[in-house]
Amino acid sequence: MITKDNTIGEILEINPNAADILMEFGMGCLGCPSATMETLEQACFIHDLKLEEVLNKLNSK
């Protein structure tokens, strides 16, 4: 299960569909070094996204 504390890098390893899901939400810079080190919570804050909405989608697939 993906949580707000997982890094983007971890999420990409956990869920093979994560890149597509995150890009749907406007997170297009998944390959940059800082993106893989930040938590989902931080990424959602930076991109002004609702954390629970992103978490639900990531954990549903």
C-alpha positions, 0 to 999 in steps of 0.5 A: 500500500502506498502512503503519503510518506513513500517517495516518488521513486518508491511509488514508481517501483511499487506500482507499475502504473504509477507513472501514468497515474501521476502524469494524469495529475500533472506530475510530468517531471518524474525522472528528475533526481529531486522528484524521486527523492521527495515524498508523495505528500511533498509532491502533491503540495508542490503541484497543488493536488489533493493528497487523498485523491492521488493516494486513492488512485495509486492504491486502486490499481 
